[in-house]
């Protein structure tokens, strides 16, 4: 079976800094794969290359067998690569529902429709409401994004990504800035997606990573230290030395 | 949906515009009708700019170019007809139903070219490049001595409308108001459509839109062309109102005035640009009667609006909690 995502020899430098150093890694279909690493390990740069915002200097990215290394961000998105942002990127003056409906609209192809009102279009609204319900935001559908709490915005990011019906969901620190209760809720939401969506998760919250991931890759100074199941990674002395320290 | 304050205000604006020809005899006759016509025509141009500035988040600083081109289509078509010199084998025309759509086409085409190039940039570069293109067109017409150059071009008469002469100011007002109504209707539908959602989403967060799978360039370019066409129509009307076109129609001062109207009236609103155009003209008349340096007073006023009413005058007409 083809892997959902295969990175081969991915390399990216900023000046003298090797932010991504020859990373080879694969995410299997239906797997939940986490990437961890200390600050400055190059996680964000790696995510940027996977989603297409950053062009690698060398290496290949394959998405379900197709070479997408040269593809633009929108093209990758339409091919089924959904993502959430580390720092929330939403249309702040839109309602929660409108934000998710935009994801549905993109999936339905072109937006060259000039006259019919999008906000009364059931083919956009219904799937959007469904995605909101999946993350527990149905009651907040009509609320403008700038009136939502931080945690709710993180949930909305996830809802928009889910509404894309992604083949791979890339989550960049979905728990960032959340309190313990909100985190727990988000973990619950992500756990409910087990077996339904392939997931690549970058996260600082170790409890979340060990609760969610089937496999974990550890990134240090831009290079891949190891990949393995949570138990193996937890007990790996190199990982402990580089990163986990007393935390595990 | 209840009748909120903005809906009510919108109805009042429409009622006032409709009442002008009837109330004019009491207020000063043709002068008032002509003034109202100027408001209506500038409102078309300003609202077309708002499609870019407000809805699209695209600060185009060269919008007068399309306004001026539309005017020059009327001027040039009339010039060739009056002088009996064909242009590219065409005798020219004095019929509004021919010349005005042509003005929209020419302006739309210019917007397509300028938009296609300038939309590849962003931020300050976008502002500068749209300004540069407009100034380029401005200087082309300054240099075109055949069409009067700097001095502009006078029209011997207004365009015929479906073969009828339009000499009555009130009739011309109704035609202009009809054009404004059509433009607002189109914008109203457009903004709520899928296209409008994509355009507004891109203004709000381009990164988010890309991550969802939108390639926003095409939608922005389409908005650019639509806005250019509407500005072209406004320019054609303006040329008819004044029976005169000159390069000043497309200079950067005019572009700046359109921006002031939109910002003062209220961005991203249907009626804001109308209010903005009316406020701009009325303030100009009130102040320029007192001093030649009226802009010294007008400038700080605009600044105050921008500082204390970021959504413009229209934004003030809003109940607490309304979006």
Interface residues (C-beta under 8 A of the other chain):
Chain A: X51 X53 X72 X73 X74 X75 X77 X78 X82 X83 X85 X89 X90 X91 X92 X93 X94 X98 X99 X101 X102 X103 X105 X106 X107 X111 X112 X113 X114 X115 X116 X117 X118 X119 X121 X124 X144 X160 X164
Chain B: X189 X190 X192 X193 X194 X195 X196 X197 X198 X200 X201 X204 X205 X207 X208 X209 X210 X211 X212 X213 X214 X215 X219 X222 X323
